[in-house]
């Protein structure tokens, strides 16, 4: 279910609401977690944390590894961050600015180890 949350970019509140509805549908003896916080408490110690990775709006690159420090797409020259009236140049953009597009990555390799 955490994979679905990451894949479809559900908010923590919507995921908690889904868990509440599912708990009501199941028998009282069920062991389904109550909220998103409890799910994270179980997954994080196992190394199952999800990561947000910025990507190009045209889906050509992920700003990860060698592209992590770039502010513009090397192929199309599109800004990595949302800009208002083209007031953002390479010097002004920071990591605090909202990204134009983001992907959520949930690694399963630590769980296999």
Residue pairs with C-beta under 8 A, 6 or more apart in sequence:
1 15
1 18
1 19
1 39
2 39
2 43
2 48
2 50
2 106
3 106
4 10
5 15
5 36
6 50
6 104
6 105
6 106
7 104
9 104
10 18
12 36
13 36
15 36
15 39
16 35
16 36
16 37
19 32
19 33
19 34
19 35
19 36
19 39
20 34
20 35
22 32
23 30
23 32
23 34
26 32
33 39
33 42
43 49
46 110
46 111
47 107
47 110
47 111
47 113
48 106
48 107
48 108
48 110
48 111
50 104
50 105
50 106
51 104
51 105
51 106
51 107
52 102
52 103
52 104
52 105
53 62
53 63
53 64
53 102
53 103
53 104
53 105
54 62
54 63
54 80
54 99
54 100
54 101
54 102
54 103
55 61
55 62
55 63
55 99
55 101
55 102
55 103
56 62
56 63
56 73
56 75
56 76
56 78
56 80
56 100
56 101
57 78
57 100
57 101
58 73
58 75
58 76
58 78
59 101
60 73
60 75
60 76
61 67
61 73
61 74
61 75
62 103
63 70
63 80
63 99
67 74
70 80
71 79
71 80
71 81
71 90
71 93
72 78
72 79
72 80
72 90
73 80
78 100
79 88
79 93
79 100
80 93
80 99
80 100
81 88
81 93
81 97
81 98
81 99
81 100
82 97
82 98
82 99
82 100
83 93
88 97
